[in-house]
Amino acid sequence: MSISLERAQVEFATYLRSSKGYSPNTLKAYLADLQDLTLILGAESSAEAITLESLRDWLWRQSEKGASKATIARKSAAARAFTLWLHKAGYIAEDPGLRLRSPKAGRSLPKVVSRESLDQVFSALESRATLDNPSGLRDLAMVELLYATGARVSELAALDLGNVDYSRNIVRLMGKGSKERMVPFGQPARDALDGWLRHGRNQLAQEKTDSAMFLNSRGLRVGVRQIYALVAALLENTPTGTAGPHSLRHSAATHLLDGGADLRAVQELLGHASLGTTQIYTHVSIERLKDGYKNAHPRA
């Protein structure tokens, strides 16, 4: 049964959206990768044009363009998912992706925001969080929640009013693969959230406003890019330097482990499917311990 690559991509996208539970960002990246592959092989080409050799040539071209190991690894994963689906759907006789190997993405230690930088960030946010500045109240609440819960930026942007249990200081987050998790937050985040909901949100809300927790100046749900730009600007002039909002997630995990939290509890907090993913933060804690030892011990 023959099918063009262009048509196969359309069917594959429908399959991913309906049955795999990929996050919107992963889905977008996979489809962009496959569109690039199709451009090289030709949209009107049959799916049988995908061979192990053509996939290797495609990845080699990406590498020559300067793609990182992490990017190559993602493109390889997208290709393998696509060829597996093609094979199971009966469009190709064999799955060439079975023998496709990609370089392992090097796992670097995540950037952790220092406590000095955090103090500077929250001091700046608190100075702007006044009753006549709804955006300031919102920004303080967003950053407090990011650090308190270790939430991903996409999870914070997707937060609705009904996702917070105010009686127990718990927020319900929708993570990757449409998996929900309940995460606690502390009093500073609660105070900032109260300030936003009591004095800030109603100043930005409009008739078209939905149930979104955080709103932009037009009364619409705050976007991921706006949150990213906010945190990046706040951190830029601190000792931590250039970093995005994901560094607050790293910091929450690292500071919890530094304080003696159980690794599996941190795994649940972050919504990691694998404990191995969370274990990278133990390496961060060890590196911080080693740095402290070298600076403080007379015979280090």
C-alpha positions in Angstrom: 0.0 0.0 0.0 1.7 3.2 -1.2 1.4 6.6 0.3 3.2 9.9 -0.3 5.4 11.4 2.4 3.2 14.5 2.5 0.1 12.5 3.1 1.8 10.2 5.6 2.9 13.2 7.7 -0.7 14.4 7.9 -1.9 11.0 9.1 1.0 10.6 11.5 0.3 14.0 13.0 -3.3 13.0 13.6 -2.1 9.7 15.2 0.3 11.6 17.6 -2.4 14.0 18.7 -5.0 11.4 19.3 -3.1 8.5 20.9 0.4 9.3 22.1 -0.1 12.1 24.6 2.9 14.0 23.5 3.3 17.6 24.9 2.5 20.4 22.4 6.2 21.3 22.2 7.3 17.8 21.5 4.7 17.3 18.9 5.6 20.6 17.2 9.3 19.7 17.2 8.7 16.2 15.8 6.5 17.5 13.0 9.0 20.2 12.1 11.8 17.6 12.0 9.7 15.3 9.7 8.8 18.2 7.4 12.5 18.9 7.0 13.1 15.3 6.1 10.3 15.4 3.6 11.7 18.5 1.9 15.0 16.6 1.3 13.3 13.4 0.0 10.5 15.2 -1.8 6.9 15.6 -0.6 5.5 13.6 -3.5 7.9 10.7 -2.9 6.6 7.4 -1.6 7.1 6.6 2.1 9.3 3.7 0.8 11.9 6.4 -0.1 12.8 6.4 3.6 15.7 4.0 4.0 18.4 3.7 6.6 20.8 5.3 4.2 18.5 8.3 3.5 18.0 8.8 7.3 21.7 8.7 8.0 22.3 11.2 5.2 19.7 13.5 6.5 21.2 13.4 10.0 24.7 13.9 8.6 23.4 17.1 6.8 22.0 18.4 10.0 25.3 17.8 11.8 27.1 19.6 9.0 24.8 22.6 9.5 26.0 22.8 13.1 23.1 21.0 14.9 23.9 20.0 18.4 23.9 16.4 19.7 20.7 17.0 21.5 19.0 18.2 18.3 20.3 15.2 16.3 19.1 12.9 19.0 15.6 14.5 18.9 15.5 14.3 15.1 16.5 10.6 15.3 13.7 10.0 17.8 11.2 11.7 15.5 12.3 9.6 12.5 12.2 6.4 14.5 8.7 7.1 15.7 7.6 7.9 12.1 9.1 4.8 10.5 7.6 2.6 13.2 4.2 4.0 12.6 4.6 3.6 8.8 5.6 0.0 9.3 2.7 -0.8 11.6 0.2 1.0 9.3 1.4 -1.2 6.4 2.9 1.6 4.3 6.4 0.1 4.4 7.5 -3.5 4.5 10.4 -3.0 7.0 11.2 -0.4 9.6 14.5 1.3 8.7 14.5 3.3 12.0 15.2 0.1 14.0 18.9 0.4 13.1 19.2 4.2 13.2 21.6 5.3 15.9 22.2 8.8 17.0 24.8 10.4 19.3 23.9 10.5 22.9 22.9 14.0 24.0 25.5 15.1 26.5 23.9 15.8 29.8 25.3 18.9 31.3 24.6 20.0 34.9 21.6 22.3 35.0 22.2 26.0 35.9 21.2 26.7 39.5 20.2 30.2 40.6 22.2 31.3 43.6 20.3 32.3 46.8 21.9 35.8 46.4 20.4 36.0 42.9 17.0 34.8 44.1 17.0 37.5 46.9 17.8 40.1 44.2 15.0 38.8 41.9 12.3 38.7 44.6 13.4 42.1 45.9 12.9 43.6 42.5 9.6 41.9 42.0 8.2 42.9 45.4 9.1 46.6 44.7 6.9 46.5 41.6 4.1 44.5 43.1 1.9 47.5 44.2 -1.9 47.8 44.1 -1.8 50.2 41.2 0.5 47.8 39.1 -1.4 44.6 38.3 1.4 43.4 36.0 3.8 43.7 39.0 1.5 41.7 41.2 1.1 39.0 38.4 4.9 38.8 37.8 5.6 38.3 41.5 3.0 35.5 41.7 4.3 33.8 38.6 7.9 33.7 39.7 7.0 32.7 43.3 5.0 29.8 41.9 7.8 28.8 39.4 10.3 28.5 42.2 8.0 27.1 44.9 6.6 24.3 42.7 9.4 23.6 40.2 6.8 23.9 37.5 7.7 24.0 33.8 6.9 27.4 32.1 4.3 25.7 29.9 2.6 24.3 33.0 2.4 27.7 34.6 1.1 29.3 31.5 -1.7 26.6 31.2 -2.7 27.1 34.9 -6.4 27.8 35.4 -8.2 29.4 38.4 -9.7 26.1 39.4 -6.3 24.4 39.5 -5.4 25.7 43.0 -6.6 24.3 46.3 -6.3 27.3 48.5 -7.3 25.5 51.7 -4.2 23.2 51.4 -1.8 25.4 49.3 -1.7 22.8 46.6 -1.6 23.4 42.8 -2.7 20.9 40.1 -0.2 20.9 37.2 -0.7 19.3 33.8 2.7 17.9 32.8 4.1 16.1 29.8 2.0 13.3 28.3 -1.1 15.0 29.9 -0.1 13.7 33.3 -1.5 15.6 36.3 0.3 16.0 39.6 -0.4 17.8 42.8 2.3 20.1 44.1 2.5 22.0 47.4 3.6 25.6 47.6 4.7 27.8 50.6 3.4 31.0 52.2 5.4 33.5 50.1 3.9 32.0 47.0 0.4 32.0 48.7 0.8 35.7 49.6 1.8 36.7 46.1 -1.0 34.6 44.6 -3.5 36.3 47.0 -2.3 39.7 46.0 -2.7 39.0 42.3 -6.2 37.5 42.6 -7.5 40.1 45.0 -6.0 43.2 43.5 -4.4 42.5 40.2 -6.3 40.1 38.0 -9.6 42.0 38.0 -7.7 45.0 36.6 -6.6 43.1 33.5 -9.7 40.9 33.0 -12.0 41.7 30.2 -15.3 40.2 28.8 -13.3 37.7 26.6 -11.2 36.6 29.5 -11.4 32.9 30.3 -10.5 30.9 33.3 -6.7 31.5 32.9 -4.9 32.1 36.2 -2.4 34.6 34.7 -3.4 37.3 32.2 -1.5 39.7 29.9 -2.3 43.4 29.4 -5.0 42.4 26.8 -6.8 40.2 29.3 -5.7 37.0 27.5 -3.8 34.0 29.0 -0.1 34.8 29.5 2.2 33.1 27.0 5.3 31.0 27.5 7.5 33.6 25.7 6.3 36.4 28.0 7.2 34.4 31.1 10.5 33.4 29.6 11.4 37.1 28.8 10.4 38.2 32.3 12.6 35.7 34.1 15.5 36.1 31.7 15.5 39.9 32.2 15.3 39.5 36.0 18.3 37.1 36.1 20.5 38.9 33.6 21.7 41.5 36.0 22.2 39.1 39.0 25.3 37.0 39.9 23.7 34.1 38.1 23.7 35.9 34.8 22.0 34.7 31.6 19.4 32.0 32.3 15.8 31.2 31.6 12.9 30.2 33.8 13.9 26.5 33.6 16.7 27.4 35.9 14.1 28.1 38.6 12.9 24.5 38.2 16.5 23.3 38.5 17.0 25.5 41.6 13.8 24.3 43.3 15.0 20.7 42.9 18.6 21.3 43.9 17.6 23.4 47.0 15.2 20.7 48.1 17.8 18.0 47.9 20.4 20.3 49.6 17.8 20.6 52.4 17.4 16.9 52.8 14.3 16.1 50.7 13.9 12.6 49.5 14.9 12.0 45.9 11.6 10.2 45.1 9.6 13.1 46.6 11.5 15.5 44.3 10.8 13.2 41.4 7.0 13.5 42.1 7.3 17.2 42.5 8.9 17.7 39.1 6.8 15.1 37.4 9.7 13.0 36.1 8.7 9.7 34.6 12.1 8.2 35.5 14.1 8.6 38.7 17.2 8.7 36.6 16.1 12.1 35.3 15.8 13.5 38.8 19.2 12.0 39.9 21.1 14.7 37.9 20.2 17.1 40.7 22.1 14.9 43.2 25.2 15.6 41.0 24.5 19.3 41.2 24.3 19.0 45.0 27.6 17.0 45.1 29.3 19.6 42.9 28.1 22.4 45.2 29.4 20.4 48.2 32.8 19.9 46.5 33.0 23.6 45.7 32.2 24.5 49.3 34.8 22.0 50.6 37.5 23.4 48.3 36.8 27.0 49.5 36.5 26.2 53.2 38.7 23.2 54.1 42.3 24.2 54.9 43.6 21.0 53.4 41.3 20.7 50.4 
